[in-house]
Amino acid sequence: MSSRIQGARQRARGEITTAIKDEARRHLAEEGASRLSLRAVARGLGMVSSALYRYFPSRDDLLTALITDAYDAVGAAAEAALADAESVGDSHLVRWRAVCRAVRGWGLAHPHEYALIYGSPVPGYSAPSSTTQSAARVGLALFAVLRDAYACGALREPARGAAAPEAVLKDAERLVGIIGVELPPAVAAEAVAAWSQLFGLVGFELFGHFTGVVDARDAFFDHAVERLADQVGLRR
């Protein structure tokens, strides 16, 4: 009996936590992250603030939960796209493109959550280290494509004249050691640059910076992603 009661309590807590986060996302869409408050979320749910504090003791705790969920969601989209491409034996270039398209697709479908994790910092908030693993999921999916390409000779190293500075290569060597991916530091450095440029492409589109500049958004994105693939050394 006690285990059933405990299970029911956990389910109820999970449902309320989900409802709180859903309401908070609605506030993000309407007012932005900087104006998110526990009182407003509680009011939207018909709860007293003191009840909500039992689930999220502070605004920062709620923001951290939303940020982690967003990172996990876009990461899961990237991983699913990669798995689908792998399952049908697509080339490494196609796998790379699939991951990039998944990131863009998720961002276009969830603009306010994308802005929360890749837009302007929220005043007074600093994300804790607990978000790091979730934040790395897209990058790890891209690195997985490059790792497999390198293992089978489908990856070329950057030309000697394009080599990154020694300090950058040291950072890249440390990174591949941390994540356990066998890649030359020169390739890893280019991969980090491509990773950041991918999010820049999506951010420019979402935040209106391509208005009046790029109309053929799908074609432009695919073209840019092909350039990023060439930058990291994926062979066609």
GISULSUL-V590454 format. One record per run of one state. SS is the DSSP state (A for helix, B for strand, O for the rest). FROM is the first residue (numbers start at 0). TO is the last residue. If there is no record, write none. Layout:
SS;FROM;TO
SS;FROM;TO
This chain:
O;0;0
A;1;30
O;31;31
A;32;34
O;35;36
A;37;44
O;45;47
A;48;51
O;52;57
A;58;86
O;87;90
A;91;108
O;109;109
A;110;117
O;118;127
A;128;134
O;135;135
A;136;150
O;151;153
B;154;154
O;155;158
A;159;161
O;162;164
A;165;178
O;179;183
A;184;205
O;206;215
A;216;231
O;232;232
B;233;233
O;234;235
